[in-house]
């Protein structure tokens, strides 16, 4: 009964939530767009649009004391800070100011989850928003712990909604957003990089955020404006991957229980060499499921994850909401 009870509770708590969309469609990625009226009808969720310029406006007036406190905490606790000509202290502080601006907007507008466009506007002309998404999803910063806030990159509304669903089903656990970047059929591995941000909680799965940050490096974002990315590989452990997709307008959810692993050094080095200067945080997923079947059915370039095994709860939630659940099987 517990999967159904958890799902029924999550379905009830979705009602009345407000989704925040920062910016608009990112780089023509149609799979990230959504129909706000469909969400109101199916999930009873409202949506609120916020321009990127509101982040910039607020970032310019953030108290320097807040910025310096976060800067000192972050740079003191991460594994390494790899400054260069495109990633400077000033750019990192600007990213931190944007983080606080976004956090304040979320509070002021009573948002429950969100997605941010970021590329190409912010990455080309302002600064990447990687620090914001990394720490909002993690649920901690220099001021201490807070409830993880599900926020997706590249304005991906359906990914953000999937993350919020998984968060509700797991009593508020952090969730992760990533790209389906590469498939290694020989070793049954799926490579999940992200354009620059990854929920830092997964770097150690520790209740103390500083312990997780020991496995995170701040590296240069290979974008016109530079700045930092949160470079990391999630620590090994069981996970549930899922993503709401639309097939001719009708929602379905792809669900797969799998495991984050660290492959042998040859695989890791080969991936890094292929990336060249454009190094990104990446999760390596091992699965015993039929990867070809997954690739055939998965209708998105993005996927989300939560720690643990929660397929049964997601299936029950889909049933309650009238969504077809497609669970990957061996």
N, C-alpha and C positions, 0 to 999 in steps of 0.2 A: 504493500500500500504506500510505502514512503515515497517512491518516485512520483506517484500520482499526487500525493499530498503536497509535495514540494512544487510540482508543476502547477497545481491549482492555485497555490499561494502566489507563485510568480506571475501567473496570468492575471490574478486580481490586482497585484501591485503595479502591473504595467499601465493599468487604466489611470488616466489623469496625468501621466508623466509628460514632460516637455523636452523635446529634442532641439538642440541648438546646432544650426548649420552655419559655420564660419566660412564666408566666401561662397562661391558657387561651384558648379561642376569643374573638376580638376582635369586638365589636359584631355578633355573629350572622353573621359572614362564613363561611358553610359551605365555600366554595371553598378556604379556607385550612386546613381541618381535614385530618387524615390518619388512616389505620388503622395503628397500630404493628405489628400482626401481618402486614399486607400488606407493609410495608416489610421486615420480617425475612425473609419468604418470598421476595420479589422481589429485594431489594438486599443482604440480610444486614446491615442497619443496625439498631442498637439506638437506643432513645430514652430520654431522661431528662427528667423534669418538675421545674422549679424555680419556686417561688412568687415573685411580684414582691417580697414582703416580705423575701426574702433579699437582694435588691439594696438595699432601704432599710436593712436592718440593717447591712449592710457599709458602705454609703455614710456612715453616721454615725460610723464609726471609721477612715475613710481618713486617712492621715497628711496633715496640712496642707501639708507640704513638697511632696508629690506634686501636690496640687491647685494650689498657687501656681505651681509650675513649668509645669504644663500651661496654666494660665490665662494666664501671661505669654507663653508661646510662641504660644498660639492667638491672643490679642488683638493680638500684635505682627505676626503674619504674614497675617491675613486682610485683605481689601480694606477692610472697614469693620465697625464694631461699633455697631449702632443701638439704644442703650439707650433705654428709656422706663419708664413706671410698671409695666408688666407684664414687662419684660425688664431686670433689674438685674444688677449684678456678683454679688450674692449668689445669684441664681437660676442664673446661668451656672456659678458654682463648685459649686453643688449638682448640676447636670447633669454636671459633670466628675467629681465624687465618685461619681455613679452609674455613669459610664463605667468608672472604675477598679474599682468593685465588681463590675461585670459581667465585666470582663477577668479579675479574680482568680477569679471563679466558674468561668469557662471553663477556666482553667488548673488549678484545684483538682479539677474534675470531669472533666478530660480530654475536653472537648467538641470536636468537629471542625467543626461548623457549627450554626446555631441560628436561632430565630425568637422574637420578643418581642411579647407582646400589646400592651402600652403603653396603647392606647385601649380603654375610657375610664378605667380605674382610675388609671393614672399621670398622664394628662393632666388629669383632673378634680380629683385630690386630692393628687398629689405633684409631679411635674415630667415633661414630655415627655422621652423617651429618644433624642432626635434626635442628640445629640452621640455617644452610644454607637454607634449603627448607622453613622453617617457615618464614624467613624474606625476602627472595627473592620473595615469593608469596605475602607477605603482602605489599611490596612497601614502606618500611621506615626502617631506622636504626638510629644510632647515628648521622649520617651526614645529616639527614632530609629525605624528601619524594623523591621517584623516581617512575618511571612507574613500576607497579607490573610485575614481571617476572615469567611466568608460568613454574614451574618445578615439575615433578612428582617423587615420590619415586620408589624404586625397579625397576629402568630402564624401567618403563612402558611408552613406546612411544605413544601408542594409547590414554592413559589417558592424556599425555602431549598435544597431538594434540587436544583432546577434550577441554582441559583447554584453549588452545590458541584460539580456535574457539569461546568459550564463552566469553573470554576477548575481542575479536574483536567485537562481537555482542553487547557488553555492554559498549563500549567506554572506555575500559581499566580497568574494575573493577577487584579486586582480585578474584582469584579462589581457590578452595580447593580440596585436594586429600585425599581419605580415603579408608578403607577396608569395604566391606559388611561383618560385623562380626557376627551379630545375628539378628534374627527376633522374635518379640513378637507379635504373631498373635492375642492374646486376646485383646491387647491394640492398635493394628495397628501401631506398632512402628518398625522401622528399626534402629539398632545400627550400627553406622559408626565410629569405632575406627581407629587409625593410629599407625604404629609401633613406633612412637615417636615424629612426627612432625605434626603440624597443623597450617594453615595460621592464624596468630594471629589477623588479621583484623576482623575475624568472632567472636572474643571474645567480641567485643563491637560494631562492625559496625560503628566505629567513624572515622571521618576524621583525628583526632589527634591520632597517634599511641600510645602515652603514656596513653591515656584513655583506649585503648584496652588492654594494658599490665597490667592494674590493675586487670584484670580477668584471668591472666595467672600465673601459678606457674612453676618454674623450678624444676623438680624432677629427681631422678636418673633413667637413662636408664638401664633396666635390661638386659644388654649385657655384654659380657666378658670384654670389655674395659671401661665400665661405661659411664660417661658423663651425659649430661642433655637431658631431653625431655621437650617439651613445653606443659605442662599439662593444659587442659582447656576444657570447654564445650561451643560450639558456642552459642551466644545469640539467643533468639527466634526471628523468622521472616520468611518470605516467601523465598523460595529458588527454584532453578531449578536444578535437578539432571540429569546428562547425561553421556553417555560413548559410544565411538566408539567401536564396537565389530566386529569380523570377523567370519562369518559362511561359512565354506569351502572356505575360501579365499576372500569372498565377504563382503564388509563393510555394516554394519547396525548401527544405533544409537538408543539406548534405552533412552527415554526422560520421565521425570516425574516431574511435578510441585508439591511441597510439602511444608513442614514447619518444621524448627528446633524448638524444644520445650524442656522444662525441665520437665521430668516426676515427679511423686510424689517421695518423699524421699525413700520410700520402694523399688521402682524399681531401683533407683540410687544406694542405699546401697547394694542391691542384686547383681548388676553388679560389684560393687567394690569388694565385698566379693568373687565373682567367679574369679576375676582377681588375687586376692592375691597380692603378691609383685610386679607383673608385671602391674602396673597402667599406663594407656595410655590416651592421649587425645581422647575424644569420642563425636560425635554428635548424638543426638537423633532425629530421623526424624519421624514425624507423617504424615500419608497419609490416605486419604479416598479411595485410589485405591485398587484394588485387589492385595494384596501382593503375593499371590500364583501365579498369572499370571506373576508378575514381576520376581519372582524367576525362573519360568519356562523358561522365555525368555532371562534373563540376562546372558550373556556368559563371565563373568569376575569375578574376586575376588575384583577388584578395581572399584571405582566410583568417579566422580568429581561433584563439585557444584559451583554455582554462586548465588549471592543474587538476589531476585526478580523473576518475572514470565517471562520466555523467551522461552517457548515451541514453540510458533508460529514462532519466528525468526529461531530457530534451525531446524524446519521442512522445512522452505523455503531454508535454507542453504543446507540441505541434498538434497533437490530437485535439486538445482543448481549443486551440486557436483556429482549427480548420486548415492546417498546413500539412502537406505531404512530407513525411519524414523518410529520407533515404539513408539508411545506415549501411556503411561499407562493411562487407563481410569477406572472410577469407575464401 
